[in-house]
Amino acid sequence: MIKKNQLPKIILDALKNLKKKNFLPLHEPSFNGNEWAFMKDCLDSTFVSSVGEYVNRFEYQLSKYTASKYCICTTNGTSALHLALRVLNIERNDEVLIPSLSFVACANAISYLGAIPHFVDVDLETLGVSPSKLEEYLNNIASVKNNFLINKYTQRKIKAIVPMHTFGHPFDIYEILKIAKNFNLSVIEDAAEAIGSKYHGKHVGTFGDIGVLSFNGNKIITTGGGGAILTQNKNLANKARHLSTTAKKNHKWEFIHDKVGYNYRMPNINAALGCAQLESLDKKLVKKRKLYKYYNDLFKNIREIYIFQEPNSCKSNYWLQTLILKKESKKLRNEILNITNRNNIQTRPIWRPMHMLKQFESCPKMNLDNTCNLYNRIINIPSSDNLL
């Protein structure tokens, strides 16, 4: 056993072995395939905006890769979440269940509609929504009336749940689906970080009513900025596609918009980058798994910490490698963050839980002990696929 004050220096020295330049980023994109060729082809075509063959091609390839019947590419993951909520008829004053241990995009997207985030807790073992805590909580605070789940305390409808595959690690989505069915909840899978991840052999984001992906610059594959909606439901897909293109009806020259729509269609030039990146995704997944094994071997003899491992029956993309303190200590966590970042090694804590943010303090929430515990224990360490 080592002393607590030695641990930050030990972690720093271990990470220094990966530092090839003056700065070691948390996660940077890699471009080793047809990116330049596809981008040039897109520029030569002059179709660089929301119309072009690369958008259609990227959607087709994503559908094929994830085994999702329908795919609609969007400008970013947040817009995909917003669209998903919109097509599932989330309205003003509806409540939507989401983990407090999540990126702010989901709570923001709910708020765009005048709806209300309702925060639930996660499992320590999966980092995903805790099925057992969720079921017990809903039995205590809500009941189904006229096919809607009603919050007994606020008298508002609870219409949906948006569980997240945190850092690309799948959680027990089957249990969440059972609970959702029992309580008449729609399910939007936040798989923003999880392209390439599977649960029981099936790609995540394809279990619920809708799944959402992100292709931000820090993701395992990137389109610069971009996202996607996945669904097996033709009606939902048609609604999402229509709304994402300003709700414009097909006509050769007239501008006819039949709803309040959104300019959320992914530009062709971003999709060109995505097509090239998708070609190398499987190779990136192999490198990510190799990096996980490297870190696991590196730290396995330090009893105070461990590297998060994919849960049972899951195949994770290991988007961000996650170091976890075995005992809760925000002070020690901050010391590790401080010494690594001062030495130009980018490490990050997990997001500040949503219920701790000022704009969401008054939102309904369950007991969030696991969320608060993990917040004080998690550190993401450099995870780029080109480190080894």
MARSE-103712 format. One record per atom (N, C-alpha, C, O): x negated, y, z; residue in one letter. Coordinates in steps of 0.02 Angstrom, whole numbers, plus 50000, padded with zeros to 5 digits. Each point is the difference from the previous one (the first is absolute). Example, Ala and Ser with C-alpha at 12.3 -4.5 7.8 and 13.67 -1.06 7.14 Angstrom:
BEGIN
493404971650390A500455005950000A499555006050000A499484999950033A500705005449931S499585005950003S500395005550037S499755005550008S
This chain:
BEGIN
499584994050000M500425006050000M499565006250000M499505000350035M500705004749925I499625006349998I500375005450038I500604999550012I499045005550007K500315005650035K500395004349950K499815000649942K500745002550082K500435004049956K499625005649966K500125001449942K499415001750095N499655005749970N499504997849947N499735004349963N500134989250032Q499554997549948Q500374998349935Q499714999949946Q500944998750061L500384997649943L500025004849941L499894997749943L500235008850066P500005004549942P499354999849960P500025000049939P499414999850096K499354999849965K499904993449963K499724999949946K500504994650084I499954993549967I500404999949935I499774997549949I500845005250054I500435000249940I499695004649947I500004998349941I499755007450080L499675004649954L499424996649964L499955000449939L499614996350098D499424996849971D500214994549951D499674999049948D500874997550067A500244994749955A500255002949935A499874997349946A500505008350058L500285003149940L499465003449958L500085000649939L499385001650093K499465003349962K499704995549947K499745002549950K500314990950059N499724995349952N500365000449932N499734997949949N500885004950051L500395000649938L499925006849967L500265001249946L499395003350087K499965006949977K499475000749946K499404999850014K500835000949923K499555000449943K499835007249982K499505001449968K500945003350053K499915007149985K500015003850066K500014997150054K500005009649940N500035004150060N500674999450036N500065001450059N500464996549903F500664999750028F500324993349983F499994997949942F500304998850108L500354993649990L500755001250010L500225000850056L500174999549889P500715001650006P500414994150028P499774994350000P500825007350023L500444994850025L500224995449943L499984993950006L500235009249939H500214995949942H499965004349937H500335005249996H499284992749956E499945003749938E500194995549942E499914993950003E500365009049943P500194995949942P499384997649962P499475003150005P500624991549958S499464997749956S500284999349929S500564997649990S499045004549961F500215000049930F499494996149959F499495002849978F500644990850013N499504995649968N500284996449939N499704995249976N500885007149999G500314996549944G500155004549942G499565003649975G501074996350003N500205003849940N500275006950015N500355002949958N499504999850101E500285006550019E499855005549948E500465003549979E498914997250001W499825005349953W500324998849932W500235004749968W499794989150010A500294998449934A500755001549998A500255002949952A500114995050101F500725001050001F500175007450008F500485002549970F499135001050070M500135007250009M499885003749934M500385004549983M499094993749982K499865003349935K500564998549951K500225004449963K500004989450036D500554998249955D500635004050015D500365002149955D499774998850109C500585003950021C499935007349978C500475003049975C498944999950035L499885006949979L500065000749924L500285004949975L499454990249989D500035000349926D500724999749976D500175002849948D500264993750089S500704999449980S500395006450011S500535001049970S499215003450073T500315006350023T500594998950048T500285004850026T499914988949985F500554998650047F499694999050070F499844994450020F500105011150016V499674999850065V500495001050058V499814999350058V500815002349926S500495001550053S500454994050012S499774994350000S500885006950010S500444994750024S500264995449945S500384995450013S499415005749924V500184995649945V499364997149971V499515003549990V500494990049998G499424996949970G499984992550012G500334997550046G499304999049913E499984992750003E499674997350063E500174994550023E499365009350006Y499664997450059Y500464999550060Y499914995550042Y500585008949964V500474999550055V500404993549994V500074996350048V500195002549892N500384993849989N499574993850011N500224995050029N499165005549948R499544994350007R499834998750072R499984994250022R499895011050016F499834999250071F500594997050039F499924995750042F500685006849943E500604997250033E500084992649984E500164996050044E499745002249893Y500074993049980Y499474995750036Y500164994650025Y499235007849977Q499464996150031Q500104999350075Q499854994850029Q500405010550003L500144999650072L500574995150014L499974996150047L500545004049911S500564995350007S499744992849995S500184995750040S499405003249911K499724993349989K499554997950059K500044994350023K499545010350000Y499524998350053Y500364998550066Y499804995450036Y500725008449979T500354999250064T500594995349996T500314998350051T499864999549888A500604995949989A500635003750022A500464997150029A499555009449957S500595004150012S500365001049933S499675001549950S500984997850049K500375000749937K499945007049971K499965000949939K500045004150106Y500015006949976Y499475004150037Y499874999050060Y499845005749904C499505004450029C500095007049970C500075000849940C499945004250104I500055007049978I499415003750030I499945000650061I499635002049896C499405003650024C500175007350015C500385003249963C499344999450090T500155006850024T499365004050011T499444997449993T500655008950025T499425004550008T499584998350061T499395001350000T500914995950051N499624997850060N500434995550042N500594998949985N499124998350068G500374995450043G500575003450038G500524996950012G499385009450006T500525003650037T500625000949956T500574999150024T499335002749913S500575000849955S500364993349989S500614999849992S499014994750008A500304993449993A500434998550061A500554997349994A499215004350066L500404999150061L500635004349998L500544997650017L499385008649962H500575004649996H500544997249953H500594999950016H499194997849925L500464997249951L500344993750027L500604999149991L499014996650042A500284993850027A500555001550050A500534996849999A499355007950045L500515002050049L500625002949966L500574998650019L499305005349930R500555003449964R500454994949964R500615000650004R499104994549962V500414995349962V500354995050046V500494996849980V499275002650082L500354995850049L500505004050041L500244997750052L499925008249924N500535004250028N499885002250073N500465000350040N498915001249975I499845003150065I500205007349995I499795003649954I500614998750093E500285006849998E499845003850063E499724997350048E500475009149952R499895004450057R500304996850064R500564997549999R499055002750055N500184997550066N500024992450006N500164997450053N499674999049893D499904992850008D499334998850036D499545004049994D500424990650043E499384998150033E499664994449959E500334995649974E499015004850023V499604994949965V499464997550047V499615004050025V500364989549986L499514997150046L499324999549965L499954997149946L499545005650086I499324999449975I499524999150058I500145002250055I499294994549933P499504999650054P499715006950016P499875003949955P500044997550109S499675006250018S499264999749980S499705005249985S500034988750013L499304999149979L499994999549924L499984994649972L500035011249996S500075000449927S499725006649976S499915004750038S499954995549896F499805006349970F500615004549995F500574997649995F499335008950008V500545004950006V500465000249938V500565002650005V499224994749939A500395000449938A500714997350008A500485003049974A499594991650062C500664996950006C500485004450040C500575001149980C499205001450077A500415004550041A500175006449961A500565002650005A498974999849956N500135005949959N500544998749948N500465004049992N499484990349973A500484998449947A500714999450028A500485002149968A499584994950091I500664999650033I500265007050014I500595001449990I498975002950033S500205006850018S500215004149939S500435004450006S499274994249936Y500195003649939Y500754999449987Y500315004649972Y499984989850048L500714998749987L500455002450057L500614999149997L499095004050053G500395002150058G500174994250045G500405000850047G499294993449941A500104994250042A499505000250059A499595004650004A500464990550040I499635000450063I499584993750010I500274994550002I499075006250004P499584994250017P500174997450070P500105003950046P499934989649960H500144996750065H499434995150010H499934995149964H499655006250087F499364996650005F500044993550040F500304999750054F499394995149916V499994993450032V499274997750009V499545002849970V500374992150071D499334997850020D499744994549954D500374997149960D498995001550046V499664995149959V499734994350043V499985000550061V499834994149906D499664994450033D499265001450004D499705002749953D499994995350101L499285000750007L499634995449952L499445001649979L500874992850004E499664994949959E500025001649925E499554997949964E500975005650013T500065001249928T499965007349980T499895001649942T500195003050106L500045007249989L500645002049964L500115005949985L500334989250000G500645001449968G500565000150051G499904998450058G500705003749920V500575000550045V500114993550037V499974994649971V500145005950094S500104994250043S500714997449994S500465003450021S499654990649949P500684997449993P500354999050067P500595001650007P499054995650042S500334998550064S500205006450037S500565000350026S499015004749975K500185006350033K500565003649962K500455002950031K499524996849903L500515003449960L500694997050011L500485003750010L499564989749989E500654996750008E500315001450068E500595001750006E499004997850046E500255001450068E500235007250005E500515001550031E499115003049940Y500155007250004Y500665001549964Y500435003550028Y499664993949912L500615001449962L500624997050034L500535003049999L499394991250032N500564997150037N500215004450058N500585000150020N498955003650008N500145004350058N500285006849981N500415002850036N499375000049908I500175007049986I500485001049941I500215005649986I499974989049980A500415000949940A500494994249991A499924994750029A500585006449930S500484994849983S500275001349930S500025005749977S500194988949989V500265000749932V500745001550003V500404996450030V499795009249937K500705002049994K500145002049928K499655004149972K500884992949999N500185001549931N499414999449952N499905004049955N499714990650056N499424998349958N499415004850007N499534999749960N500495004750089F499435004450013F499734998750071F500394998850046F498955001549961L499704999650066L500035007050032L499735004849973L500594995650085I500105006550033I499595000450064I500034995550042I499585009849964N499625001350061N500505002250054N500345005149993N499704991050061K500485001450053K499895006850034K500475003050025K498914999249974Y499825006250036Y500075006249957Y500195005350026Y499674994249910T500045005949957T500634999949956T500195005149972T500134989150023Q500594998949957Q499835000949926Q500455000949958Q498914998750026R499805000549929R499924993049971R499904995150035R500165004549898K499884993849965K499254998749996K499605004449985K500214989450029I499314997749987I500044995949937I500274994550000I499455008049945K500134997049935K499454995649972K500124995549960K499265005750062A499454996449967A499414999350048A499965003350052A499594992249928I499364999350036I499455000049948I500064997149946I499385006350071V499435000449955V499384997350036V499605003950026V500334989549977P499404997150032P499395000949954P500075000549939P499344999750091M499395001349961M499494994550008M499904997350055M499775001049889H499454995250000H499365004050014H499675002349954H500174998550109T499485004750022T499304997949977T499794994350011T499865010449957F499324999049974F499974994249951F499474997149988F501115001149982G500024994549952G500144993350031G500044995049963G500055004650103H500124993650033H500754998450003H500385003850030H499844990749939P500714998250003P500224998450071P499604997650041P501035003749973F500304998250065F500554994949986F500094997949943F500275000150109D500524994949994D500635003049970D500485001350035D499524999749899I500565003249966I500624995750001I500565002650000I499374990750002Y500604995750002Y500425001450062Y500625000249995Y499065000750061E500375001350062E500355006849997E500565000850024E499105004149947I500315006749992I500604999649954I500515003350013I499444992849934L500564999249953L500614996950035L500575002049987L499314993150056K500554996850037K500355005150044K500615000350003K498995003750033I500285005150044I500395005149959I500555002050019I499165000149926A500335005049957A500684997449975A500495003749998A499534989949983K500634997149977K500524999950055K500585001549989K499214996650072N500474999750056N500285006850020N500555000550025N499055004849962F500215006750021F500185004549940F500065006150008F500034990949934N500215003849940N499525005849984N500225005649988N499144992950011L499495005049984L499694998749932L499844994349984L500075010949977S499594999549939S499274999750021S499805002550053S499794994349905V499284999350015V499585003049944V500044997949943V499565007050076I499505002849955I499314998050027I499815002050055I499834993949907E499334997950022E499495005449983E499915001649941E499775001150109D499455004749988D499374995949989D499644998450047D500245000049890A499404996249981A499505004649966A499614997949958A500405008550063A499585005149968A499264998050000A499645001549952A500154995150100E499294998350008E499854992849980E499434997750009E501074998749965A499954992750000A500034996749931A500184994149996A499665009449950I500004996549936I499474994450003I499445000950022I500784993249955G499554994150002G500104995850062G499714994650005G500695007750043S500124996250061S500624995649992S500485001849967S499494992250064K500564995349993K500204997150068K499594999250045K501054999249959Y500284996650060Y500334993649976Y500455000149959Y499314994250067H500234993449977H499954999549924H500444997149968H499045005750003G499874999449929G500385004949956G499924999949939G500495004350091K500405004849961K499745007050012K499855001950057K500105002049889H499715006850007H500455004450043H500615000149992H499085003550055V500385004450043V500295005849959V499745001749947V500805001150079G500355005149963G500564997249956G500375003849969G499684989550029T500514996849959T500524996150041T500414996349973T499575004650093F500464996450044F500645003950014F500544997250001F499395009350009G500575004150020G500405002349940G499904997749944G500565007050069D500395002949945D499545003849952D500094999749939D499435003750090I499525003949961I499324999650034I499964999750062I499515000349899G499325000550027G499665006149970G500175002249946G499355000450090V499655006149979V499254998950001V499734997450050V499925004549896L499274999749996L499725007149994L500355004649980L499004996150038S499655006449991S499354998849963S499674994950010S500155009949947F499374999749963F499605006350010F499685002649954F500345000050107N499605005950018N499264998449992N499814994249994N499785010950005G499294999249988G499644995650052G499464997449986G500845001850073N499684995950051N500254992850002N499804996250044N500645001949909K500274993350001K499554995149962K499515002049968K500654991650037I499574994849972I499955000649924I499464998849971I501095003249995I499965002449932I500365006849997I500465001250039I499325003149917T500265006850000T500205002349930T499714997949950T500785006550048T500175003749939T499855007450009T500255004249963T499354997450088G499885007050020G500535002050049G499855001150059G500764999549918G500595000650043G500534995849968G500064999949938G500334996650100G500514995849969G500304995150049G499724998650053G500874999049929G500344995050041G500444995849955G500025001149939G500344994350091A500454995849961A500554997250045A499914998850059A500675000349910I500564996650031I500054993049970I499984999249939I500094995750104L500124993249977L500694997850023L500205001450057L500174995249901T500644997350021T500214994349954T499794999749942T500614995950084Q500294994649960Q500705001849977Q500324996149964Q499935009750056N500685002049989N500045004949941N499745005650003N500604992349944K500035004149939K500345006750012K499785005149975K500764994850064N500385006150013N499575005150038N500005006049983N499634991750067L499565004550038L499435002649956L499815005950004L499944989749953A499455002149954A500255005449952A499655004949989A500934994149983N500275004949953N500125006850034N499855005249971N500414994650090K500115006250037K499345003650014K499955006149990K499554990150033A499355003050016A499675003049938A499745005550002A500284990849943R499695002449939R500345006449975R499675004849979R500994995350024H500395005949978H499845006150043H499875005449974H500144993650091L499875005750045L499285002449995L499865005950010L499674989549975S499295001949997S499845004349940S499485003249997S500974996849953T499895003949939T500515005749996T500315001149948T499775002450107T500455005850008T500724998549982T500395004449982T499804989150023A500694997949985A500225002349931A500575002149991A498984997549961K500145002249932K500294994249960K499704994649998K500875006549971K500314994949958K499654999849932K499765005149975K500234988949995N499684999349935N500385003849945N500604998949990N499045005449977H500285003649942H499415002649960H499495001950028H500594998349907K499435001849957K499765007150012K499405001349994K501065003250021W499795007050010W500335003650058W499725004950025W500874993049996E500355003550054E499694998650069E499744994650012E500305010450032F499784999250069F500624999150044F500325004850020F499844988949994I500594998550040I499774996350062I499734994449996I500375008650062H499804997150065H500644999050040H500365004850015H499794989050003D500644998650032D499984999450075D500524999050032D498895001749998K499934999950073K499435004750020K499645002549958K500304998750107V499405003450025V499444994949999V500004995350039V499535005749916G499464995249992G499335002750023G499965005450030G499514990749957Y499335001850024Y499504999049943Y500084995549959Y499425008750040N499484999349949N499444995650028N499455002350014N500714991349993Y499564995350036Y499674994949954Y499654995550024Y500445005049911R499724995049955R499235000649998R499735005549995R499934988850010M499275000049997M499765002549932M500254997649949M499285007150048P499715002149936P499624994449965P499724995650033P500295004549902N499684994949959N499254999550013N499714994649999N499975011250014I499274999950010I499824996550066I499484996750005I500965003950045N499894996450063N500104992549989N499634995850027N500895002549934A500144993049986A499434996749960A499864994150009A499815009749947A499434997349963A499454997850048A499714994749991A500165009550059L499514998250051L500234993850037L499604995550015L501055004250001G500274994350037G499944993549962G499854994850030G500265005449904C499944993949960C499304997150003C499914993950005C499595010549992A499314997850004A499844997350070A499664994950007A500585008550044Q499874997950069Q500324993250015Q499704995850033Q500905003249941L500364993750013L499624994049971L500034994550027L499625006649917E499614994649970E499474997250048E499824994249996E499935010150049S499464997950045S500244998750071S499594998950045S501075001149966L500264999350068L499784993450032L499795000050058L500264994549907D499834993550030D499274999850021D499834997050051D499735006149910K499295000350019K499915004250063K499604998450043K500785007049961K499975004350060K500234996250062K499725000850054K500804995149937L500254996250057L499484995150026L499944999050061L499684998049894V499464995450021V499475003950039V499764997550052V500075008449925K499505004150034K500255002350069K499625000350047K501025001349957K500305002150064K499964994450051K499845001150058K500324992949920R499984994250045R499284998650022R499874998150058R499665002849896K499294999150017K499785005150052K499624998450046K500625007849947L499835005350048L500304998450069L499675001150051L500954996449950Y500294998050064Y499564994850034Y499865000550060Y499934994449903K499584994750029K499345002950026K499764998050052K499965006749910Y499385003150022Y500085003550067Y499614999150046Y500925004949959Y500135003650063Y500174995150057Y499775001050056Y500624994049928N500184995250052N499394996550028N499944999150061N499604998949895D499374996850022D499565005050038D499674998250048D500345008049929L499585005250030L500195001450073L499575001150042L501084998949971F500245002050066F500264994350044F500235001250055F499744992649920K500324994550036K499704998550069K500334997250043K499055004749967N499684998850065N500065005850049N499734999750055N500625005549924I500125005650046I500694999150030I500515000949966I499524997250097R500634997850031R500515005650008R500594998750010R499185007549986E500455005750013E500415002149940E500475003950007E499374993549933I500355002149939I500134994049955I499714994650010I500735006349942Y500104995049947Y500245003449937Y500275005650002Y499644991049942I500265002449935I500674996649987I500074994050006I500435010149977F500674997449989F500004994949943F499725001349946F500604993050066Q500044994649951Q500724999249977Q500475000750039Q499624997749897E500674999049973E500394995050043E499724995050022E500935006349990P500414995450039P500114993349963P499834999549941P500444995650094N500144993549971N500495000749941N500435004350001N499494991349949S500434999849941S499945006349957S500435001349958S499065002650054C499905006349963C499354999949962C499514996850021C500485006649923K499385001449964K499965007449991K500365002949960K499195000250077S499945007350001S499525002549947S499534996549981S500595009649995N499515003149955N499435003350039N499525002449970N500534997650097Y499485003150043Y499825007049975Y499415001649992Y501115002449995W499885006749975W499525003950045W499485002349978W500704998650085L499565003250048L499794994950053L500424996750031L498925002849978Q499754995650053Q500125003450067Q499875006050009Q500384990250038T500265002850063T499654997050060T500064994150015T499575010150019L499664998150062L500475001650058L500275005550004L499814989850042I500465000950056I499654998850066I499684994850009I500385009950037L499744999150067L500454995150037L500615000449996L499084994950040K500414995050035K500365002950060K500524997450020K499215007950008K500345003450055K500165007249979K499605003349968K500994998950053E500225006849982E499555005250032E499915000250061E499805004149897S499575005450025S499945005449947S499594999649954S500825005650053K499975005549952K499325003550005K499745002549950K499974997750109K499365003350010K499454996449960K499615003149964K500374990250041L499504996249964L500135000449925L499535000649961L501104999050019R500175000749929R499735006649972R499705000149946R500405005350091N499775006549977N499245000649998N499735003549958N499944993150088E499275000150000E499734996549937E499515002349970E500814992250011I499794996549939I500145004349938I499575000449956I501015002650042L500175004549944L499515005949996L499805002049946L500035000550111N499565005950003N499304998449975N499735003649958N499984991050066I499304998649983I499944997849927I499505001749967I500984994750007T499974997949930T500095005949953T499625000749952T500875003450060N500135005849956N499445005150004N499855003349950N499854997650108R499435004550006R499414997649959R499575004049980R500404989550008N499464997149961N500214998649927N499724995749967N500805007950011N500234999649930N500254993149980N499934998049942N500354998450106I500344993849986I500745001150017I500185001050058I500234999049891Q500705001950009Q500404994350031Q500094994749969Q500145006350091T500464995450033T500615004050020T499975006150007T500594990450003R500625003550015R500404996050051R499984993950000R500395009650044P500484996550042P500614998349958P500075002449944P500374993450082I500654999149967I500395006550008I499845004150042I500674996849916W500385006250001W500285001450070W500184995450037W499865011049980R500355001750062R500724997749994R500335001749951R499934994550097P500684997449994P500505005649986P499945005650026P500564992749933M500475005149977M500385003350057M500155005949997M500014990350055H500395002950055H499605005150040H500285003650041H499064996649947M499575004850035M499935006549960M499735004950026M500514995249913L499965006149959L500575004750018L500574997850010L499295008649995K500485004950024K500664999849963K500535000450030K499434999049903Q500615000349960Q500454993950009Q500595000249981Q499144994550049F500404993950009F500104998150073F500264994650015F499555009850031E500044998450072E500714998450023E500104996050046E500405007249924S500694999150023S500364994249965S500594998850014S499074997749941C500324994549965C500104994050046C499624999050048C500904997049939P500114994150043P499434995049994P499684999549948P500204996950106K499454995250001K500124994750052K500355001150049K499364993149940M500014994650049M499365000450043M499605004649991M500314990850054N499384999550037N499434998749951N500044995349959N499435008750044L499474999749950L499324998450032L499495002749980L500524992950069D499384998350037D499464997249954D499425001950006D500764993649948N499504997049956N499705005349953N499405000049987N501025004549989T499765005449956T499495004350036T499465001449973T500705000650088C499545004350038C499364996350017C499465002950000C500604990750015N499424995950016N499534999649940N499395001150006N500884997449935L499584999349940L499705006749979L499445000249973L500925005250037Y499745006649982Y499345001550036Y499575003349972Y500374994250088N499395001250039N499454994849988N499475000450031N500664994849925R499524994549991R499744999149929R499494996749990R500855006349961I499844998549930I499535005249970I500095006050009I499414991449954I499555004349961I499914996749932I499804994249995I500345009649952N499864997649932N499295001849981N499775005650011N499884989549962I499295000849983I499924999649924I500454997749966I498975004550007P499915000249927P500214993649965P499814994550020P500605006349927S500344994349970S499974999749924S500354996049969S499245008250000S499965000049926S499794993249974S499624996450033S500625001849907D499854993449974D499294999449973D499784994549980D499855011050018N499324999849972N499465000150054N499425001349984N500764997250079L499525000650054L499494994350002L499445000850023L500764993349953L499554994250002L499754998249930L499614995349992L
